Amino acid sequence: MTTSFGNDILPMFRPGDIACMAPKGVRLGDADWMGDPAGNDDFADHANARRVFAALSSGFMPPGHRWSRDSLDLYASWMGDGFQP
């Protein structure tokens, strides 16, 4: 089964996580922003999603609520499945 942002990834972000990151320009609740295929200086493609994954993997984000290995693996599956909305 294909992993999707709306069904699998979005529910893992708490409302406070989404609100906390919004002023920083990180739109965790926006499937279009998260799945944007554009790259940047750090990532050749899907820079928004990959930057969020890097922050999640390092434990930097979300504050006080480190994601489990299973949650990180699900996020990685979403990326591997082509960043489906």
C-alpha positions as CSV (number, residue, x, y, z in Angstrom):
1,M,0.0,0.0,0.0
2,T,1.3,3.5,-0.9
3,T,2.0,5.9,1.9
4,S,0.3,9.3,1.6
5,F,0.8,12.6,3.3
6,G,-2.8,13.1,4.2
7,N,-3.5,9.6,5.5
8,D,-0.2,8.7,7.1
9,I,2.1,11.7,7.7
10,L,-0.1,14.6,8.6
11,P,-1.8,12.8,11.5
12,M,1.7,12.3,13.1
13,F,2.1,16.1,13.5
14,R,0.4,17.5,16.5
15,P,-1.6,20.8,16.1
16,G,1.1,22.5,18.2
17,D,3.9,21.2,16.0
18,I,2.1,22.8,13.0
19,A,1.5,26.0,14.8
20,C,5.0,26.2,16.1
21,M,6.7,25.9,12.7
22,A,4.3,28.1,10.7
23,P,5.9,31.4,11.7
24,K,9.2,29.9,10.5
25,G,7.8,29.3,7.1
26,V,7.6,25.5,7.6
27,R,4.1,24.5,6.6
28,L,3.8,21.0,8.1
29,G,0.1,20.8,7.5
30,D,0.3,21.7,3.8
31,A,0.6,18.6,1.5
32,D,1.5,20.8,-1.5
33,W,4.3,22.5,0.4
34,M,5.6,19.3,2.0
35,G,5.5,17.5,-1.4
36,D,7.0,20.3,-3.4
37,P,9.5,18.7,-5.8
38,A,11.8,21.8,-5.8
39,G,15.3,21.4,-4.4
40,N,17.6,23.9,-2.7
41,D,21.3,24.2,-1.7
42,D,21.0,21.2,0.6
43,F,18.7,18.8,-1.2
44,A,18.5,18.2,-5.0
45,D,14.7,17.5,-4.8
46,H,11.8,17.7,-2.4
47,A,13.8,20.0,-0.2
48,N,10.9,20.9,2.2
49,A,10.1,17.3,3.0
50,R,13.7,16.3,3.2
51,R,14.6,19.2,5.5
52,V,11.7,18.3,7.8
53,F,12.8,14.6,7.8
54,A,16.4,15.7,8.7
55,A,15.0,17.7,11.7
56,L,12.8,14.8,12.8
57,S,15.6,12.3,12.5
58,S,18.0,14.4,14.5
59,G,15.5,14.9,17.3
60,F,15.5,18.7,16.7
61,M,11.9,18.6,15.9
62,P,9.3,18.5,17.3
63,P,10.3,20.0,20.7
64,G,9.8,17.6,23.6
65,H,8.3,14.8,21.4
66,R,11.0,12.8,19.6
67,W,9.5,10.6,16.9
68,S,9.7,6.9,17.2
69,R,11.7,4.8,14.7
70,D,8.4,3.5,13.3
71,S,7.2,7.0,12.7
72,L,10.5,7.9,11.0
73,D,10.3,4.8,8.9
74,L,6.8,5.7,7.8
75,Y,7.9,9.1,6.8
76,A,10.8,7.6,4.9
77,S,8.3,5.3,3.2
78,W,6.2,8.3,2.2
79,M,9.3,9.8,0.5
80,G,10.2,6.5,-1.1
81,D,6.6,6.2,-2.4
82,G,7.0,9.5,-4.3
83,F,5.7,12.1,-1.8
84,Q,2.1,11.2,-2.5
85,P,-0.4,13.9,-1.2
